Amino acid sequence: MTRARKPPHGVPANRFDAPPGLPAPLPAGEHILWQGRPGGFAIALRALHVRLVGLWFAGLALWAAVPLAAEGRPVEAALAAGPTLAIGAGAVGLLCLLGWLSARSTTYTITNRRVVMRVGIALPMTLNLPFGLVDGAGCRHFSDGSGDLALAVKPGNRVAYLHLWPHARPWHVTRPEPMMRSVPDAASVAAILARALSAAREVDEEAANPVIRPRARGPRLATAS
């Protein structure tokens, strides 16, 4: 008895199976250039701002404890700061868990024709963004080599900001921009996206401009005498 060999990663076993992170099999002529997800706790750090939340609760704890400690009552100071620190630790832990789950449930895909974003923890949603709808792209790099890749959508095509968050460019509420958050090795991914967009635009320009070829002159059937 032989065991059926599993198909390579990203290749459907049959025409009805979709590659991971995609809602359906890719049509003929389309292929995956890159696929990945955000870093483990990157969404918690940069979208949920877990560090600011931790500093906020630490400041509240100090506000309650410092006056008592200055009066020489360290036990009472610790008791005053304890509940605040406990609540803050719980909030930070919850945000880290939400960020980690969000990153694990997210898949970004770049093909030679579009960008696909599979996002959502409880209710997964797929954003399909053909290159023809992309007006431009930008990349913000971080010190660890990761980065955020934002995609500006052409006017007349809009996705609700709340539907995209946290995979949306911050503060762009009136004209939301889908954003691939904290992509590892962002420089390489940005180069792949730039080449794909450039190639797609060249194809669109060639299709939009008609090619006029001179008609070949055939043999003359008769000559005037």
Backbone hydrogen bonds in HBPLUS format (Angstrom, degrees):
<---DONOR---> <-ACCEPTOR-->    atom                        ^
c    i                          cat <-CA-CA->   ^        H-A-AA   ^      H-
h    n   atom  resd res      DA  || num        DHA   H-A  angle D-A-AA Bond
n    s   type  num  typ     dist DA aas  dist angle  dist       angle   num
A0011-VAL N   A0008-PRO O   3.06 MM   3  5.56 159.6  2.11 137.7 137.2     1
A0017-ASP N   A0014-ASN O   3.14 MM   3  5.55 161.8  2.18 115.0 120.3     2
A0022-LEU N   A0019-PRO O   3.16 MM   3  5.69 154.7  2.23 142.9 141.4     3
A0030-GLU N   A0027-PRO O   3.18 MM   3  5.81 159.5  2.22 139.0 139.2     4
A0112-ASN N   A0031-HIS O   3.25 MM  81  6.16 137.2  2.44 156.9 169.0     5
A0033-LEU N   A0110-ILE O   2.74 MM  77  5.57 161.3  1.77 149.1 155.2     6
A0034-TRP N   A0110-ILE O   3.15 MM  76  5.20 154.0  2.22 145.0 146.3     7
A0110-ILE N   A0034-TRP O   2.87 MM  76  5.20 171.1  1.88 155.4 155.8     8
A0036-GLY N   A0108-TYR O   2.97 MM  72  5.36 155.2  2.03 147.1 154.9     9
A0108-TYR N   A0036-GLY O   2.72 MM  72  5.36 175.2  1.72 169.3 170.0    10
A0042-ALA N   A0039-GLY O   3.37 MM   3  5.12 156.8  2.42  98.9 105.5    11
A0045-LEU N   A0041-PHE O   3.09 MM   4  6.36 151.7  2.17 147.4 155.0    12
A0046-ARG N   A0042-ALA O   2.87 MM   4  5.96 168.7  1.89 156.3 159.2    13
A0047-ALA N   A0043-ILE O   2.82 MM   4  4.99 148.7  1.92 130.9 138.7    14
A0048-LEU N   A0043-ILE O   2.98 MM   5  6.41 151.5  2.06 155.3 161.7    15
A0050-VAL N   A0044-ALA O   3.05 MM   6  5.79 157.9  2.10 150.0 155.3    16
A0053-VAL N   A0049-HIS O   3.20 MM   4  6.57 156.5  2.26 149.8 156.6    17
A0054-GLY N   A0050-VAL O   2.99 MM   4  6.21 158.2  2.03 145.7 151.3    18
A0055-LEU N   A0051-ARG O   2.94 MM   4  6.20 159.1  1.98 148.4 153.9    19
A0056-TRP N   A0052-LEU O   2.91 MM   4  6.05 150.1  2.00 144.4 152.6    20
A0057-PHE N   A0053-VAL O   3.15 MM   4  6.45 165.5  2.17 154.6 156.0    21
A0058-ALA N   A0054-GLY O   2.98 MM   4  6.14 154.4  2.05 146.1 154.2    22
A0059-GLY N   A0055-LEU O   2.86 MM   4  6.02 152.9  1.94 145.2 152.1    23
A0060-LEU N   A0056-TRP O   3.01 MM   4  6.36 153.9  2.08 147.1 154.2    24
A0061-ALA N   A0057-PHE O   2.93 MM   4  6.15 156.1  1.98 146.8 153.2    25
A0062-LEU N   A0058-ALA O   2.97 MM   4  6.23 158.4  2.02 147.8 153.4    26
A0063-TRP N   A0059-GLY O   2.91 MM   4  6.08 152.6  1.99 145.1 153.2    27
A0064-ALA N   A0060-LEU O   3.12 MM   4  6.40 144.4  2.25 142.5 150.6    28
A0065-ALA N   A0061-ALA O   2.94 MM   4  6.10 146.9  2.05 145.7 155.7    29
A0066-VAL N   A0062-LEU O   2.88 MM   4  5.54 170.7  1.89 149.5 151.7    30
A0069-ALA N   A0065-ALA O   2.92 MM   4  6.11 160.1  1.96 159.1 165.8    31
A0070-ALA N   A0066-VAL O   2.86 MM   4  6.01 153.1  1.93 154.4 161.3    32
A0071-GLU N   A0068-LEU O   3.16 MM   3  5.16 134.8  2.37  95.0 107.3    33
A0073-ARG N   A0068-LEU O   3.06 MM   5  5.45 156.8  2.11 149.1 149.3    34
A0072-GLY N   A0069-ALA O   3.02 MM   3  5.14 159.5  2.06 106.9 111.5    35
A0077-ALA N   A0073-ARG O   3.02 MM   4  6.24 150.9  2.11 147.4 156.5    36
A0078-ALA N   A0074-PRO O   2.91 MM   4  6.13 157.2  1.96 148.3 153.1    37
A0079-LEU N   A0075-VAL O   2.95 MM   4  6.24 157.1  2.00 148.9 155.7    38
A0080-ALA N   A0076-GLU O   2.89 MM   4  6.06 143.9  2.02 142.4 152.1    39
A0081-ALA N   A0077-ALA O   2.99 MM   4  6.23 151.3  2.07 146.8 154.1    40
A0082-GLY N   A0078-ALA O   2.86 MM   4  5.81 140.2  2.02 144.4 154.9    41
A0085-LEU N   A0081-ALA O   2.99 MM   4  6.16 163.3  2.01 160.8 166.1    42
A0086-ALA N   A0082-GLY O   2.90 MM   4  6.11 154.1  1.97 155.6 163.6    43
A0087-ILE N   A0083-PRO O   2.94 MM   4  6.18 163.7  1.97 151.6 155.2    44
A0088-GLY N   A0084-THR O   2.89 MM   4  6.08 159.8  1.93 147.8 154.2    45
A0089-ALA N   A0085-LEU O   2.84 MM   4  6.01 155.7  1.90 145.3 151.7    46
A0090-GLY N   A0086-ALA O   3.01 MM   4  6.25 155.7  2.07 145.6 152.1    47
A0091-ALA N   A0087-ILE O   2.91 MM   4  6.20 156.2  1.96 150.1 156.7    48
A0092-VAL N   A0088-GLY O   2.90 MM   4  6.10 164.2  1.93 153.5 157.5    49
A0093-GLY N   A0089-ALA O   2.91 MM   4  6.04 160.0  1.95 145.7 151.7    50
A0094-LEU N   A0090-GLY O   2.91 MM   4  6.09 156.6  1.96 147.1 153.3    51
A0095-LEU N   A0091-ALA O   2.97 MM   4  6.19 162.8  2.00 151.0 155.3    52
A0096-CYS N   A0092-VAL O   2.92 MM   4  6.13 157.0  1.98 149.1 155.7    53
A0097-LEU N   A0093-GLY O   2.99 MM   4  6.20 152.9  2.06 144.3 151.6    54
A0098-LEU N   A0094-LEU O   2.93 MM   4  6.22 160.5  1.97 151.4 156.5    55
A0099-GLY N   A0095-LEU O   2.87 MM   4  6.04 160.6  1.91 149.0 154.7    56
A0100-TRP N   A0096-CYS O   2.91 MM   4  6.05 158.1  1.96 145.5 151.6    57
A0101-LEU N   A0097-LEU O   2.91 MM   4  6.10 163.3  1.94 151.9 156.3    58
A0102-SER N   A0098-LEU O   2.90 MM   4  6.03 156.5  1.95 146.3 153.3    59
A0103-ALA N   A0099-GLY O   2.96 MM   4  6.17 156.6  2.01 146.7 152.7    60
A0104-ARG N   A0100-TRP O   2.94 MM   4  6.14 159.9  1.98 149.5 155.2    61
A0105-SER N   A0101-LEU O   2.99 MM   4  6.09 141.8  2.14 143.7 153.0    62
A0106-THR N   A0103-ALA O   3.29 MM   3  5.25 163.8  2.32 104.1 107.9    63
A0107-THR N   A0118-ARG O   2.86 MM  11  5.04 149.8  1.96 141.6 150.4    64
A0118-ARG N   A0107-THR O   2.87 MM  11  5.04 178.7  1.87 158.0 157.7    65
A0109-THR N   A0116-VAL O   2.84 MM   7  5.04 151.2  1.92 157.6 162.3    66
A0116-VAL N   A0109-THR O   2.86 MM   7  5.04 165.3  1.88 148.5 153.6    67
A0111-THR N   A0114-ARG O   2.94 MM   3  5.43 176.9  1.94 166.6 167.5    68
A0131-PHE N   A0113-ARG O   3.00 MM  18  5.89 165.5  2.02 148.6 144.4    69
A0115-VAL N   A0129-LEU O   2.94 MM  14  5.14 159.7  1.98 133.8 139.3    70
A0129-LEU N   A0115-VAL O   2.88 MM  14  5.14 162.1  1.91 161.8 165.6    71
A0117-MET N   A0127-LEU O   2.93 MM  10  5.02 158.8  1.97 141.3 148.4    72
A0127-LEU N   A0117-MET O   2.84 MM  10  5.02 165.1  1.86 143.2 147.6    73
A0119-VAL N   A0125-MET O   2.87 MM   6  5.38 162.9  1.90 166.2 165.5    74
A0125-MET N   A0119-VAL O   2.62 MM   6  5.38 162.3  1.65 165.0 169.7    75
A0133-LEU N   A0130-PRO O   3.01 MM   3  5.70 162.0  2.04 119.7 125.0    76
A0134-VAL N   A0131-PHE O   3.12 MM   3  5.11 156.9  2.17 103.4 110.7    77
A0154-LYS N   A0133-LEU O   2.91 MM  21  5.56 165.0  1.93 155.0 156.8    78
A0135-ASP N   A0152-ALA O   2.68 MM  17  5.30 157.8  1.72 146.2 151.7    79
A0152-ALA N   A0136-GLY O   2.82 MM  16  5.11 151.8  1.89 140.7 148.8    80
A0138-GLY N   A0150-ALA O   2.97 MM  12  5.31 155.5  2.03 146.6 152.5    81
A0150-ALA N   A0138-GLY O   2.89 MM  12  5.31 144.4  2.02 146.2 156.0    82
A0140-ARG N   A0148-ASP O   2.89 MM   8  5.14 156.3  1.94 145.0 152.9    83
A0148-ASP N   A0140-ARG O   2.90 MM   8  5.14 146.9  2.01 141.5 148.7    84
A0142-PHE N   A0146-SER O   2.90 MM   4  5.52 152.5  1.98 162.5 154.4    85
A0145-GLY N   A0142-PHE O   3.12 MM   3  5.65 163.0  2.15 120.6 122.5    86
A0186-ALA N   A0145-GLY O   3.02 MM  41  6.34 150.5  2.11 149.4 158.5    87
A0147-GLY N   A0183-VAL O   3.13 MM  36  5.31 132.0  2.37 124.7 138.3    88
A0183-VAL N   A0147-GLY O   2.74 MM  36  5.31 150.2  1.83 162.0 151.8    89
A0149-LEU N   A0180-MET O   2.98 MM  31  5.06 162.2  2.01 141.7 145.4    90
A0180-MET N   A0149-LEU O   2.81 MM  31  5.06 158.5  1.86 147.5 145.7    91
A0151-LEU N   A0178-PRO O   2.84 MM  27  5.51 158.2  1.89 171.8 176.6    92
A0157-ASN N   A0154-LYS O   3.20 MM   3  6.02 147.3  2.32 145.2 148.1    93
A0163-HIS N   A0160-ALA O   3.13 MM   3  5.28 127.4  2.43  98.1 111.6    94
A0164-LEU N   A0160-ALA O   3.26 MM   4  6.61 141.7  2.41 144.4 154.5    95
A0164-LEU N   A0161-TYR O   3.09 MM   3  5.22 127.2  2.38  97.7 111.2    96
A0165-TRP N   A0161-TYR O   2.92 MM   4  6.10 155.3  1.98 156.4 163.6    97
A0167-HIS N   A0164-LEU O   2.70 MM   3  5.20 140.6  1.85 136.6 131.4    98
A0179-MET N   A0167-HIS O   3.00 MM  12  5.10 160.6  2.04 121.1 119.3    99
A0169-ARG N   A0177-GLU O   2.93 MM   8  5.50 156.3  1.99 155.9 163.8   100
A0172-HIS N   A0169-ARG O   3.40 MM   3  5.99 164.3  2.43 133.8 134.6   101
A0189-VAL N   A0185-ASP O   3.27 MM   4  6.59 163.9  2.30 152.5 157.4   102
A0190-ALA N   A0186-ALA O   2.79 MM   4  5.89 160.6  1.82 152.7 158.1   103
A0191-ALA N   A0187-ALA O   3.06 MM   4  6.26 150.7  2.15 141.5 149.1   104
A0192-ILE N   A0188-SER O   3.02 MM   4  6.32 154.5  2.08 146.7 153.5   105
A0193-LEU N   A0189-VAL O   2.93 MM   4  6.21 162.9  1.96 153.0 157.3   106
A0194-ALA N   A0190-ALA O   2.88 MM   4  6.04 157.3  1.93 146.7 153.2   107
A0195-ARG N   A0191-ALA O   3.00 MM   4  6.19 162.7  2.04 149.6 153.4   108
A0196-ALA N   A0192-ILE O   3.02 MM   4  6.22 158.1  2.07 147.5 153.9   109
A0197-LEU N   A0193-LEU O   2.91 MM   4  6.10 161.8  1.94 152.7 157.3   110
A0198-SER N   A0194-ALA O   2.95 MM   4  6.08 162.1  1.98 148.6 153.8   111
A0199-ALA N   A0195-ARG O   2.93 MM   4  6.08 161.8  1.96 148.2 153.1   112
A0200-ALA N   A0196-ALA O   2.97 MM   4  6.11 156.4  2.03 145.5 152.1   113
A0201-ARG N   A0197-LEU O   2.97 MM   4  6.17 154.6  2.03 148.6 155.0   114
A0202-GLU N   A0198-SER O   3.04 MM   4  6.27 152.8  2.12 146.4 153.7   115
A0203-VAL N   A0199-ALA O   3.11 MM   4  6.36 154.2  2.18 144.7 151.2   116
A0204-ASP N   A0200-ALA O   2.98 MM   4  6.25 155.1  2.04 144.9 151.8   117
A0205-GLU N   A0201-ARG O   2.91 MM   4  6.10 157.1  1.96 148.9 154.5   118
A0206-GLU N   A0202-GLU O   3.04 MM   4  6.24 156.4  2.10 145.2 151.3   119
A0207-ALA N   A0203-VAL O   3.00 MM   4  6.22 150.8  2.08 145.0 153.1   120
A0208-ALA N   A0204-ASP O   2.93 MM   4  6.11 141.4  2.08 142.4 153.0   121
A0209-ASN N   A0205-GLU O   3.06 MM   4  6.18 146.3  2.18 146.3 153.4   122
